[in-house]
Amino acid sequence: MQLLKNLLAAIGLVAIFGLLIFSMQKAPSDETFGKEKPIINDYNVYALEMPMGLNFSGEELPIENPDIYERMDRELLVNTYWQSNGLLMFKRAQKYFPIIEPILEKNGVPEDFKYLAVIESGLTNAVSPAGARGFWQIMKATGRENGLEINSNVDERYNLEKATEVACTYLKEAQEKFGSWTLAAASYNAGVAGISRRLEDQDVKDYYDLLLGEETGRYIFRIVALKEILNHPTRYGFNFNPSDLYRPIPTYDVKVDSAITDFTKFAHGFDINYKILKLHNPWLREKHLNNKTQKEYTIQIPEKGYYLSKP
């Protein structure tokens, strides 16, 4: 009798477990559908149709060339199916492109160069193994040559506005030398001297005719792929609402022309904490500002109401 009771109990547990698994697999009811985003799992991988008229800064890619076609196809596939990174690029672009775009326009640099910043840093203050820093991955020597202050106390490569100005200066000079925005972009990766040497050694005049190393050889194709995907999200399977994107945070400028001994106390004076101050001014590298020369700096302070934490 006890054996029969144990058997019935076991059968009951199996039945309950089965019902639980079934309930977890059921589709959402009409009452719940739409209240939360439905989770759609499409594990299929599709070949991509090559878009017509691909160009960088108005300079068309010769897709009819089989080599160019395959290299472009590779970058479209890699960046389409790296979905987590792709979604982050959409989110960050909404926040930072409005800062970059007017600086490019003011300097007469094509808007497509904002995608160069995307592939250089992922729109973050990245640090490369070679020591390049910031959104535009500027080397220390290049930054100093173009007027940026770079030391242990202040590193203006992390100032997005100033770094974008330096990038514009470099790119305009490169374009004047090569007569091509595509070659100017390639030189941002390989250097003006490097691209000049390869053009001369291989006796060609066009980026797409050059045999280059892996990184520079993929460089323009990666830029164009990100341009294409970021401009046509649903074509490449990216689905989001405007509210999913990161928003620019309004700030106002505070001018300082003297030393600041403690940025924690300085931040408290504007009803923010040290972390928030540094998020908006990553070029301030220490907890104080030396400023022995009484140089005027512009510190950005977020408008009230955008952060819940208080000092």
Backbone bond lengths (Angstrom), bond angles and torsions (degrees), N, CA, C in turn:
res aa  C-N    CA-C-N  psi(-1)  N-CA   C-N-CA  omega(-1)  CA-C   N-CA-C  phi
1 M - - - 1.471 - - 1.547 110.15 -
2 Q 1.322 116.02 -43.54 1.470 119.24 179.50 1.518 111.02 -62.87
3 L 1.362 115.61 -37.74 1.465 119.73 178.79 1.518 110.97 -62.68
4 L 1.346 116.42 -39.57 1.471 120.62 178.73 1.517 110.98 -65.51
5 K 1.352 116.59 -40.79 1.470 120.23 178.50 1.525 110.64 -62.40
6 N 1.339 116.03 -43.10 1.467 119.35 -179.86 1.515 111.36 -63.85
7 L 1.365 116.24 -38.06 1.467 120.60 179.74 1.522 110.84 -65.64
8 L 1.342 116.71 -43.37 1.472 120.35 179.49 1.535 110.84 -64.80
9 A 1.313 116.37 -38.09 1.469 119.58 178.68 1.517 110.92 -64.52
10 A 1.339 115.56 -40.57 1.471 119.33 179.35 1.516 110.99 -64.79
11 I 1.347 115.74 -41.89 1.476 119.55 178.51 1.523 110.28 -62.00
12 G 1.343 116.15 -39.36 1.463 119.98 178.62 1.511 112.65 -62.93
13 L 1.332 116.82 -41.34 1.466 120.83 178.86 1.517 111.24 -64.64
14 V 1.323 117.07 -41.51 1.468 120.85 178.30 1.522 110.40 -61.61
15 A 1.348 116.67 -42.22 1.461 120.64 -179.82 1.524 111.42 -63.86
16 I 1.341 116.25 -42.79 1.464 120.38 179.22 1.518 110.61 -63.49
17 F 1.345 115.58 -43.47 1.481 119.84 179.37 1.522 110.80 -62.41
18 G 1.353 116.59 -40.29 1.460 120.21 178.51 1.512 112.07 -63.30
19 L 1.343 117.20 -42.13 1.467 120.91 178.06 1.516 111.27 -63.24
20 L 1.343 116.31 -38.50 1.465 120.33 178.81 1.520 110.93 -63.02
21 I 1.340 117.19 -46.11 1.461 121.08 179.07 1.527 110.30 -62.12
22 F 1.347 116.87 -41.90 1.466 120.75 179.97 1.522 111.11 -62.71
23 S 1.333 116.10 -41.79 1.469 119.07 -179.09 1.516 111.64 -65.70
24 M 1.326 116.63 -32.58 1.464 119.42 179.19 1.516 111.64 -70.70
25 Q 1.335 117.55 -25.11 1.451 121.15 -177.18 1.518 113.16 -93.20
26 K 1.315 118.57 -8.59 1.463 121.53 -178.53 1.514 111.25 -64.31
27 A 1.324 116.19 147.50 1.467 121.40 173.64 1.516 108.91 -68.08
28 P 1.317 118.98 153.27 1.460 121.06 179.27 1.518 111.21 -63.44
29 S 1.323 116.27 144.28 1.455 120.39 -179.95 1.519 110.95 -72.97
30 D 1.331 116.44 166.73 1.464 120.85 178.87 1.515 111.58 -59.80
31 E 1.362 116.26 -30.05 1.454 119.61 -177.41 1.528 111.60 -70.89
32 T 1.338 117.12 -32.60 1.459 119.83 -176.13 1.520 112.66 -96.25
33 F 1.334 117.13 -20.79 1.466 119.46 -175.96 1.530 109.80 -64.07
34 G 1.324 116.24 131.93 1.463 120.77 178.12 1.505 113.34 97.35
35 K 1.334 117.23 -20.22 1.460 119.54 178.95 1.529 110.85 -76.73
36 E 1.318 116.59 -29.09 1.451 122.09 173.61 1.516 107.96 -128.42
37 K 1.322 116.07 158.15 1.453 118.93 179.31 1.527 109.36 -65.67
38 P 1.337 118.17 128.29 1.464 119.66 176.49 1.524 110.03 -67.01
39 I 1.308 116.64 140.90 1.453 121.19 177.64 1.516 108.24 -90.06
40 I 1.315 117.00 116.22 1.452 122.07 -178.13 1.517 108.28 -110.08
41 N 1.314 116.61 116.87 1.458 121.08 179.73 1.521 109.30 -105.52
42 D 1.322 116.36 100.17 1.451 121.90 175.59 1.522 106.99 -108.56
43 Y 1.321 115.71 102.87 1.457 119.93 -175.26 1.523 112.18 -91.69
44 N 1.318 117.01 9.16 1.455 120.28 177.67 1.527 109.82 -79.10
45 V 1.296 115.84 147.26 1.461 122.64 176.89 1.525 107.33 -116.62
46 Y 1.323 115.80 128.23 1.455 120.89 -174.14 1.521 111.09 -114.35
47 A 1.320 115.60 144.58 1.461 119.94 168.33 1.528 108.31 -67.55
48 L 1.328 117.09 152.37 1.460 121.54 -176.79 1.521 110.69 -106.47
49 E 1.300 115.01 140.41 1.459 119.80 175.28 1.527 108.62 -79.17
50 M 1.311 116.60 131.83 1.459 120.34 -179.53 1.529 110.07 -70.17
51 P 1.325 117.86 122.50 1.471 120.52 179.57 1.530 111.06 -66.20
52 M 1.304 115.40 152.47 1.461 120.88 176.64 1.527 109.69 -86.86
53 G 1.327 116.09 149.07 1.459 121.29 170.88 1.511 115.17 69.88
54 L 1.339 118.09 28.90 1.456 119.57 177.64 1.528 109.77 -63.75
55 N 1.321 115.50 136.10 1.464 119.58 -179.23 1.521 110.04 -150.59
56 F 1.321 114.39 159.87 1.454 120.52 170.72 1.517 107.78 -121.27
57 S 1.320 116.02 118.04 1.468 122.23 179.80 1.524 111.84 53.27
58 G 1.335 115.57 38.35 1.456 121.27 178.04 1.511 114.42 83.72
59 E 1.336 117.69 -2.85 1.463 122.07 179.04 1.528 108.35 -98.57
60 E 1.327 116.67 113.75 1.457 122.17 -168.67 1.532 112.18 -74.64
61 L 1.329 115.61 143.77 1.457 121.08 174.17 1.530 109.44 -81.57
62 P 1.329 118.55 133.14 1.465 121.47 179.76 1.530 111.20 -80.11
63 I 1.332 116.08 71.56 1.458 121.98 -174.59 1.527 112.15 -62.53
64 E 1.335 117.45 -23.07 1.469 120.08 179.55 1.527 111.71 -64.69
65 N 1.316 117.33 -17.29 1.460 122.18 175.44 1.534 107.91 -78.12
66 P 1.346 118.96 122.02 1.476 120.38 -175.78 1.529 113.74 -56.48
67 D 1.318 117.52 -37.08 1.463 120.93 178.76 1.524 110.63 -63.68
68 I 1.313 116.43 -45.34 1.466 121.00 -179.64 1.521 110.33 -65.81
69 Y 1.332 116.02 -40.79 1.469 120.56 178.98 1.532 110.47 -58.41
70 E 1.326 116.51 -48.26 1.465 119.87 -176.63 1.522 112.11 -66.70
71 R 1.316 117.10 -37.85 1.468 119.85 179.72 1.523 111.10 -68.89
72 M 1.328 116.78 -38.21 1.460 120.08 177.10 1.529 110.68 -68.93
73 D 1.315 116.36 -40.97 1.461 120.97 178.81 1.523 110.54 -59.72
74 R 1.324 116.25 -41.32 1.468 120.72 179.25 1.516 111.30 -58.33
75 E 1.320 117.26 -48.06 1.466 119.95 -176.09 1.523 111.72 -69.21
76 L 1.320 117.09 -35.20 1.468 119.32 175.97 1.524 110.25 -64.07
77 L 1.327 116.92 -43.43 1.464 120.36 -179.94 1.527 111.47 -65.59
78 V 1.326 116.34 -48.67 1.463 120.53 -177.35 1.523 110.87 -59.54
79 N 1.322 116.89 -44.14 1.471 119.84 -175.04 1.521 112.54 -82.49
80 T 1.325 118.50 -23.53 1.463 120.33 174.28 1.510 110.97 -71.78
81 Y 1.331 116.97 -42.82 1.459 120.09 -174.32 1.522 113.85 -93.57
82 W 1.308 116.79 5.96 1.471 120.69 166.79 1.531 105.64 -95.88
83 Q 1.334 115.29 71.04 1.463 120.39 -166.12 1.513 113.89 -65.65
84 S 1.329 117.62 -39.32 1.465 118.94 -177.90 1.524 110.43 -63.19
85 N 1.313 116.76 -44.40 1.464 120.30 178.03 1.525 110.79 -64.69
86 G 1.340 116.31 -40.02 1.459 119.95 179.48 1.520 112.51 -60.10
87 L 1.319 116.43 -45.70 1.465 119.29 179.69 1.522 111.32 -63.49
88 L 1.319 117.00 -37.88 1.463 119.31 176.82 1.526 111.20 -62.79
89 M 1.337 117.38 -36.98 1.467 119.90 178.86 1.528 110.77 -65.20
90 F 1.322 117.70 -40.66 1.465 120.32 176.03 1.527 110.39 -60.65
91 K 1.323 116.28 -44.90 1.458 120.72 -177.22 1.530 111.63 -64.67
92 R 1.336 115.94 -46.38 1.463 119.47 -177.58 1.522 112.18 -71.96
93 A 1.326 116.84 -35.25 1.467 119.91 -179.76 1.525 111.01 -59.10
94 Q 1.319 116.69 -38.48 1.464 120.28 179.26 1.523 111.30 -62.12
95 K 1.314 116.48 -29.39 1.465 121.40 -177.53 1.524 112.47 -86.20
96 Y 1.339 116.98 -39.04 1.464 119.43 -169.85 1.529 115.33 -106.48
97 F 1.315 119.19 -24.23 1.466 119.23 178.09 1.532 112.46 -58.25
98 P 1.341 119.49 -37.91 1.476 118.55 178.26 1.527 113.76 -61.95
99 I 1.328 118.04 -19.65 1.464 120.95 175.27 1.525 110.38 -84.41
100 I 1.324 116.69 -40.78 1.464 122.04 -174.84 1.523 112.16 -75.92
101 E 1.307 117.98 -42.05 1.469 122.14 -171.17 1.533 113.91 -58.25
102 P 1.332 119.58 -48.77 1.473 118.03 -178.78 1.518 113.53 -65.81
103 I 1.332 117.85 -27.58 1.467 120.27 177.90 1.521 110.10 -71.59
104 L 1.333 117.43 -41.33 1.459 120.87 175.03 1.528 110.22 -60.27
105 E 1.315 116.01 -46.36 1.481 120.04 -178.31 1.527 111.21 -62.72
106 K 1.318 116.79 -43.88 1.472 120.99 -179.91 1.523 111.47 -59.75
107 N 1.315 116.63 -34.12 1.458 121.54 -177.32 1.529 113.49 -91.90
108 G 1.319 117.05 0.96 1.457 119.38 179.54 1.518 113.61 72.47
109 V 1.319 117.14 25.99 1.459 122.02 177.82 1.535 107.88 -101.37
110 P 1.336 118.34 131.41 1.465 120.41 -177.68 1.523 112.77 -54.99
111 E 1.323 115.02 146.01 1.461 121.27 -177.73 1.525 112.31 -61.67
112 D 1.330 117.66 -25.72 1.468 120.26 -179.20 1.524 112.75 -58.11
113 F 1.315 117.60 -19.26 1.462 119.25 -178.24 1.527 112.58 -71.11
114 K 1.313 117.44 -11.31 1.463 117.68 174.82 1.531 110.31 -65.79
115 Y 1.336 116.48 -26.60 1.466 119.80 177.55 1.527 111.50 -75.00
116 L 1.326 116.97 -21.08 1.459 120.05 172.71 1.525 110.01 -64.02
117 A 1.333 116.32 -40.47 1.464 119.81 176.85 1.530 110.95 -64.25
118 V 1.339 116.45 -32.91 1.468 119.96 178.83 1.520 110.54 -62.61
119 I 1.350 117.34 -47.31 1.459 118.30 -176.69 1.523 111.85 -78.30
120 E 1.320 117.76 -23.65 1.462 120.10 178.75 1.528 111.49 -70.20
121 S 1.316 117.19 -41.99 1.467 119.29 -169.38 1.520 114.85 -136.04
122 G 1.353 117.27 -5.08 1.458 117.95 -172.83 1.515 112.22 66.29
123 L 1.339 115.94 23.88 1.473 123.01 -177.14 1.534 110.86 55.87
124 T 1.324 113.97 46.74 1.463 121.04 173.53 1.530 108.28 -135.30
125 N 1.305 116.80 166.39 1.462 120.93 176.32 1.525 109.52 -83.34
126 A 1.321 114.06 69.34 1.457 121.25 -175.22 1.524 111.08 -74.95
127 V 1.330 115.10 158.40 1.465 122.90 174.60 1.521 107.31 -126.21
128 S 1.332 116.84 123.35 1.466 120.47 -178.94 1.525 110.12 -89.13
129 P 1.335 117.42 160.51 1.464 120.01 176.39 1.526 112.85 -58.42
130 A 1.345 116.18 -26.96 1.472 120.03 -179.53 1.524 112.72 -83.02
131 G 1.344 116.78 -7.16 1.460 120.17 177.96 1.511 114.97 101.49
132 A 1.341 118.34 2.61 1.460 120.32 174.65 1.524 108.66 -70.02
133 R 1.351 115.71 146.71 1.467 118.70 -173.77 1.521 111.93 -140.19
134 G 1.344 113.36 156.07 1.448 120.22 173.62 1.519 113.65 87.12
135 F 1.328 115.13 -178.97 1.464 122.27 -178.34 1.527 111.35 -58.22
136 W 1.349 116.31 -36.06 1.461 120.87 -175.19 1.519 112.00 -100.73
137 Q 1.324 117.58 5.66 1.463 122.35 175.22 1.537 112.02 50.18
138 I 1.308 115.11 58.74 1.464 121.93 -177.50 1.525 110.01 -90.70
139 M 1.319 115.36 132.15 1.459 121.02 176.16 1.530 109.73 -75.36
140 K 1.322 115.61 155.89 1.460 120.53 -176.81 1.535 111.84 -57.54
141 A 1.332 117.40 -47.73 1.466 120.44 -178.00 1.521 111.47 -62.50
142 T 1.318 117.28 -42.96 1.470 121.10 179.53 1.515 110.83 -63.06
143 G 1.335 116.52 -42.63 1.455 120.26 179.22 1.515 112.19 -61.48
144 R 1.324 116.49 -46.90 1.468 119.95 -179.39 1.526 111.47 -65.56
145 E 1.336 116.89 -39.34 1.469 120.22 177.53 1.520 111.90 -60.04
146 N 1.321 116.49 -26.92 1.460 121.07 -177.96 1.525 112.82 -105.88
147 G 1.316 116.51 21.29 1.455 120.55 169.16 1.508 117.07 89.73
148 L 1.320 118.74 8.41 1.458 119.89 178.23 1.527 110.18 -82.78
149 E 1.310 115.74 140.69 1.461 120.81 173.50 1.522 108.42 -83.79
150 I 1.316 116.20 124.76 1.466 120.61 -177.58 1.523 108.79 -137.31
151 N 1.320 116.25 110.13 1.458 122.36 175.61 1.525 108.08 -156.70
152 S 1.313 117.44 -172.83 1.467 119.69 -177.45 1.519 112.85 -69.52
153 N 1.322 117.47 -20.00 1.465 122.17 -177.10 1.529 112.85 -93.13
154 V 1.332 115.89 -38.04 1.467 122.41 -178.32 1.524 108.19 -137.82
155 D 1.336 116.25 132.39 1.471 120.71 174.81 1.522 108.08 -134.64
156 E 1.337 115.35 99.75 1.457 120.13 -173.48 1.523 113.37 -78.04
157 R 1.311 118.50 2.03 1.459 119.90 169.18 1.524 110.48 -65.86
158 Y 1.331 115.57 -22.50 1.460 120.89 177.46 1.530 112.57 -87.63
159 N 1.321 117.50 -1.03 1.463 121.59 175.66 1.526 106.82 -89.45
160 L 1.331 117.59 108.24 1.460 121.09 -171.21 1.515 112.80 -59.31
161 E 1.319 117.21 -42.25 1.462 119.73 -179.17 1.529 111.43 -64.46
162 K 1.325 117.03 -47.94 1.467 120.06 -178.52 1.529 111.52 -68.56
163 A 1.313 117.29 -37.92 1.462 120.32 178.94 1.526 110.93 -66.33
164 T 1.334 117.36 -36.26 1.467 120.28 177.76 1.524 110.38 -65.70
165 E 1.312 117.34 -37.80 1.469 121.19 176.47 1.536 110.28 -61.42
166 V 1.322 117.43 -43.14 1.465 121.25 179.22 1.529 110.05 -63.73
167 A 1.334 116.73 -43.46 1.467 120.05 178.36 1.525 110.57 -60.26
168 C 1.329 116.84 -40.92 1.466 120.69 178.89 1.525 111.39 -61.54
169 T 1.312 116.75 -43.25 1.467 120.91 179.19 1.524 110.46 -59.81
170 Y 1.318 116.33 -47.17 1.466 121.28 179.60 1.527 110.63 -60.41
171 L 1.309 116.75 -47.93 1.469 121.09 -174.37 1.522 112.09 -67.77
172 K 1.325 117.05 -38.04 1.465 119.31 178.25 1.525 110.98 -65.45
173 E 1.314 117.13 -41.55 1.468 120.50 178.44 1.529 110.87 -64.88
174 A 1.324 116.32 -38.93 1.462 119.81 178.62 1.520 111.15 -67.50
175 Q 1.322 116.71 -39.08 1.463 119.46 179.09 1.528 111.58 -66.16
176 E 1.315 116.14 -37.30 1.464 119.71 177.53 1.525 110.93 -63.91
177 K 1.303 117.33 -34.49 1.459 121.15 179.94 1.527 111.60 -73.70
178 F 1.333 116.48 -45.58 1.459 120.33 -172.69 1.532 113.55 -93.28
179 G 1.330 116.77 -20.67 1.458 119.38 -175.91 1.512 113.37 71.64
180 S 1.323 116.87 19.39 1.467 121.68 -176.20 1.521 109.31 -150.09
181 W 1.331 115.47 129.54 1.460 119.33 176.19 1.523 110.85 -70.39
182 T 1.337 117.10 -30.54 1.461 120.44 178.68 1.523 110.79 -64.11
183 L 1.330 116.68 -46.44 1.459 120.10 177.67 1.534 111.27 -67.18
184 A 1.326 116.62 -34.35 1.468 119.75 176.30 1.523 110.16 -61.72
185 A 1.340 116.52 -42.57 1.464 120.50 178.28 1.521 110.64 -64.55
186 A 1.334 117.57 -43.34 1.465 120.83 179.09 1.523 110.75 -61.62
187 S 1.343 116.36 -36.22 1.467 119.91 -179.82 1.515 111.73 -69.27
188 Y 1.330 117.89 -21.00 1.462 120.46 176.19 1.528 110.14 -64.05
189 N 1.334 114.85 -27.16 1.461 120.58 178.33 1.524 112.23 -92.44
190 A 1.319 116.96 -44.04 1.470 120.82 -172.76 1.513 113.40 -102.30
191 G 1.338 117.90 -7.87 1.453 121.35 -177.14 1.520 111.58 88.74
192 V 1.322 115.85 148.58 1.464 120.42 179.15 1.525 110.13 -61.57
193 A 1.321 116.85 -43.74 1.464 120.29 -179.89 1.521 111.30 -63.82
194 G 1.335 116.33 -39.57 1.460 120.41 -179.59 1.516 112.55 -63.72
195 I 1.332 117.09 -45.85 1.462 120.73 178.98 1.525 110.47 -67.86
196 S 1.332 117.33 -40.63 1.466 120.77 178.65 1.523 110.81 -59.01
197 R 1.326 116.41 -44.13 1.461 121.21 -178.02 1.527 111.14 -64.11
198 R 1.322 116.54 -42.00 1.466 119.77 -178.62 1.529 111.47 -70.08
199 L 1.319 117.23 -38.26 1.471 119.80 175.84 1.528 110.51 -60.06
200 E 1.321 115.94 -42.52 1.467 119.97 -178.79 1.528 110.84 -70.98
201 D 1.329 117.37 -44.94 1.464 120.92 -177.91 1.524 111.97 -62.64
202 Q 1.340 116.65 -37.10 1.455 120.58 -175.95 1.531 112.64 -96.96
203 D 1.319 116.37 -1.69 1.466 122.57 175.99 1.530 112.06 54.51
204 V 1.333 115.79 48.89 1.467 121.80 175.36 1.529 108.40 -131.87
205 K 1.325 116.18 170.77 1.462 120.55 -176.42 1.528 112.99 -124.31
206 D 1.316 117.77 -2.85 1.459 121.92 -170.87 1.524 110.78 -124.63
207 Y 1.323 116.95 141.90 1.468 121.84 178.69 1.519 111.26 -55.11
208 Y 1.322 116.99 -42.07 1.459 121.09 -173.90 1.527 113.11 -73.61
209 D 1.324 117.55 -6.27 1.461 121.75 175.08 1.531 112.08 -100.28
210 L 1.316 116.83 -3.85 1.456 120.66 -176.66 1.523 111.98 -86.74
211 L 1.325 115.51 141.03 1.449 121.36 167.00 1.525 106.88 -93.37
212 L 1.328 115.87 116.15 1.462 121.43 -173.10 1.518 110.55 -125.99
213 G 1.310 116.35 167.36 1.450 121.29 174.21 1.524 111.05 -65.84
214 E 1.317 115.45 170.43 1.465 121.98 -174.46 1.528 112.78 -54.09
215 E 1.314 117.35 -51.01 1.463 120.35 -172.97 1.524 112.11 -67.36
216 T 1.344 116.93 -51.53 1.461 119.46 -178.84 1.525 110.82 -70.27
217 G 1.327 116.46 -31.36 1.456 120.04 178.52 1.520 113.18 -66.09
218 R 1.314 117.14 -26.79 1.477 121.03 177.93 1.530 112.42 -93.97
219 Y 1.300 117.21 -12.06 1.460 122.80 -164.81 1.528 112.89 -57.33
220 I 1.318 117.50 -56.10 1.468 120.52 -177.30 1.523 110.69 -65.57
221 F 1.324 117.12 -38.55 1.464 120.46 -179.43 1.527 111.34 -64.39
222 R 1.316 116.45 -36.52 1.467 119.89 176.41 1.523 110.66 -65.87
223 I 1.334 116.54 -42.35 1.464 119.58 178.38 1.526 110.46 -60.66
224 V 1.329 116.69 -48.04 1.468 120.90 -177.42 1.529 110.51 -65.74
225 A 1.338 117.37 -36.85 1.463 120.21 177.51 1.519 111.30 -62.23
226 L 1.338 116.72 -45.94 1.474 119.58 178.46 1.514 111.06 -64.98
227 K 1.316 117.47 -38.14 1.468 120.74 176.33 1.524 109.94 -59.22
228 E 1.330 116.37 -48.86 1.462 121.29 -177.87 1.530 111.46 -62.09
229 I 1.324 116.68 -46.40 1.466 120.52 -176.71 1.525 111.46 -69.01
230 L 1.328 116.98 -43.93 1.469 119.60 -178.08 1.527 112.04 -67.95
231 N 1.325 117.06 -23.63 1.463 119.94 177.67 1.520 113.42 -89.13
232 H 1.336 117.62 -15.26 1.468 120.99 -178.04 1.525 109.64 -137.07
233 P 1.324 117.90 66.23 1.470 120.27 -172.49 1.524 114.12 -59.57
234 T 1.338 118.21 -48.05 1.465 118.83 -174.65 1.522 111.76 -69.24
235 R 1.333 117.61 -27.36 1.464 120.66 176.95 1.521 110.50 -60.45
236 Y 1.335 116.48 -28.65 1.459 120.78 -177.17 1.532 112.48 -110.18
237 G 1.323 115.87 16.69 1.454 120.51 171.35 1.509 116.61 84.49
238 F 1.335 117.69 15.37 1.464 120.51 178.82 1.527 108.95 -95.98
239 N 1.311 116.16 122.22 1.452 121.60 -177.22 1.526 109.73 -124.06
240 F 1.320 115.41 126.55 1.460 120.36 179.66 1.516 108.61 -160.51
241 N 1.313 115.21 163.35 1.456 122.22 174.16 1.526 109.04 -101.09
242 P 1.329 118.00 155.68 1.468 119.43 176.69 1.526 112.92 -52.93
243 S 1.322 116.68 -33.25 1.465 120.41 -178.70 1.527 112.40 -69.90
244 D 1.341 117.57 -15.19 1.458 120.98 178.40 1.527 112.49 -77.47
245 L 1.325 116.97 -17.63 1.458 121.20 -174.27 1.526 110.62 -84.77
246 Y 1.338 115.77 152.43 1.459 120.19 178.23 1.521 108.91 -74.23
247 R 1.309 116.31 140.87 1.458 119.74 -175.98 1.524 111.10 -106.17
248 P 1.316 116.36 146.26 1.472 118.90 172.95 1.527 109.64 -63.27
249 I 1.308 117.18 143.11 1.462 121.62 179.56 1.519 108.23 -105.66
250 P 1.317 117.45 117.93 1.469 119.80 -179.04 1.526 111.71 -60.60
251 T 1.316 114.65 138.22 1.459 120.32 178.24 1.522 109.70 -132.18
252 Y 1.312 115.85 166.11 1.463 120.76 170.80 1.529 107.84 -128.95
253 D 1.328 115.74 157.00 1.459 121.39 -173.79 1.526 111.58 -92.32
254 V 1.306 114.66 137.92 1.461 121.98 172.38 1.527 107.43 -120.17
255 K 1.317 117.19 120.45 1.451 122.41 -179.57 1.532 109.83 -89.11
256 V 1.324 116.05 132.93 1.456 120.31 175.77 1.529 108.89 -131.16
257 D 1.342 116.60 138.01 1.464 120.07 179.85 1.532 111.25 -130.70
258 S 1.323 114.87 26.91 1.459 119.90 178.79 1.522 108.33 -143.22
259 A 1.298 116.53 172.31 1.461 121.07 179.50 1.527 110.32 -68.77
260 I 1.341 115.91 150.67 1.460 122.44 173.25 1.524 106.49 -122.89
261 T 1.309 116.38 117.33 1.466 120.29 -172.42 1.525 113.16 -81.10
262 D 1.343 117.32 -25.19 1.462 119.66 -175.12 1.528 109.12 -149.84
263 F 1.324 116.93 107.17 1.461 120.49 -178.43 1.531 112.41 -72.18
264 T 1.317 117.42 -21.15 1.461 118.90 175.63 1.529 109.84 -64.30
265 K 1.328 117.02 -48.53 1.467 120.48 177.86 1.531 110.99 -66.96
266 F 1.331 116.51 -37.84 1.465 120.97 177.83 1.530 109.95 -59.35
267 A 1.333 116.83 -44.76 1.465 120.70 179.91 1.522 111.20 -63.65
268 H 1.308 117.50 -41.48 1.463 120.93 -179.73 1.528 111.25 -58.88
269 G 1.309 115.97 -30.90 1.461 119.18 179.22 1.519 113.38 -66.16
270 F 1.336 117.03 -15.26 1.465 121.44 178.25 1.529 111.41 -114.23
271 D 1.333 115.70 19.45 1.469 122.47 178.03 1.519 113.31 59.90
272 I 1.333 116.54 34.32 1.457 121.28 172.33 1.526 107.54 -130.85
273 N 1.335 116.40 172.75 1.448 119.22 177.13 1.532 110.72 -105.68
274 Y 1.318 114.80 176.22 1.470 121.07 -175.98 1.529 111.10 -60.82
275 K 1.328 117.14 -41.49 1.461 121.21 -179.59 1.525 111.67 -58.37
276 I 1.329 116.70 -46.16 1.464 120.50 -178.36 1.525 110.46 -66.26
277 L 1.316 116.69 -39.25 1.463 119.66 177.05 1.525 111.07 -58.98
278 K 1.341 116.95 -44.15 1.458 120.99 -178.25 1.524 111.67 -72.15
279 L 1.325 118.49 -32.38 1.470 120.67 177.00 1.525 111.30 -60.37
280 H 1.325 116.31 -37.00 1.462 120.39 -178.17 1.525 112.63 -91.16
281 N 1.304 116.96 -11.00 1.471 121.00 -179.68 1.526 109.67 -138.06
282 P 1.328 117.58 63.05 1.465 120.13 -175.80 1.529 113.70 -66.06
283 W 1.318 116.61 -13.34 1.465 121.20 178.11 1.526 112.14 -72.56
284 L 1.318 117.93 -15.37 1.461 122.27 172.94 1.528 107.46 -81.43
285 R 1.314 118.01 108.73 1.452 121.02 -167.52 1.526 113.91 -94.37
286 E 1.322 118.32 -12.53 1.461 120.52 -179.18 1.529 109.84 -129.64
287 K 1.319 116.54 176.97 1.462 120.39 -177.75 1.520 112.87 -81.84
288 H 1.322 115.70 6.39 1.461 119.87 179.02 1.522 108.12 -146.42
289 L 1.321 116.02 165.97 1.469 122.14 176.61 1.522 107.70 -119.60
290 N 1.327 116.17 120.56 1.473 119.29 -177.60 1.525 111.76 -69.62
291 N 1.318 116.45 -61.44 1.474 124.22 175.66 1.537 112.93 48.06
292 K 1.321 115.86 56.66 1.462 119.86 178.79 1.527 112.17 -70.14
293 T 1.329 117.04 -23.14 1.478 120.54 -177.22 1.522 112.57 -93.02
294 Q 1.338 117.48 2.76 1.471 122.90 -178.47 1.538 111.43 57.01
295 K 1.306 115.16 38.93 1.460 122.35 174.07 1.523 109.38 -68.23
296 E 1.332 116.90 146.49 1.466 119.91 178.10 1.523 109.92 -88.34
297 Y 1.311 115.73 122.14 1.466 122.48 176.45 1.527 109.12 -110.54
298 T 1.315 115.16 153.41 1.464 121.07 175.71 1.522 108.55 -112.84
299 I 1.324 116.16 116.34 1.457 122.29 178.82 1.524 108.44 -105.04
300 Q 1.320 115.98 131.05 1.463 120.80 -178.45 1.525 109.91 -92.11
301 I 1.322 114.97 129.37 1.465 122.36 179.78 1.531 108.17 -117.62
302 P 1.327 119.05 126.86 1.470 120.32 179.15 1.523 111.58 -67.42
303 E 1.316 115.11 142.70 1.461 119.29 176.73 1.523 110.24 -62.92
304 K 1.297 115.42 152.65 1.462 120.52 -176.57 1.527 110.72 -63.93
305 G 1.337 114.80 145.69 1.459 120.28 175.24 1.506 115.05 98.94
306 Y 1.341 117.52 -4.46 1.455 119.32 -178.08 1.527 113.40 -95.05
307 Y 1.304 117.11 -10.93 1.451 120.64 176.76 1.523 108.64 -131.15
308 L 1.329 114.79 135.45 1.458 119.29 -178.05 1.520 112.29 -83.27
309 S 1.349 116.63 -29.97 1.456 118.79 -177.98 1.510 110.97 -71.58
310 K 1.295 116.04 143.49 1.464 122.21 178.96 1.520 110.18 -123.05
311 P 1.311 117.76 150.35 1.472 119.24 178.44 1.504 111.98 -65.99
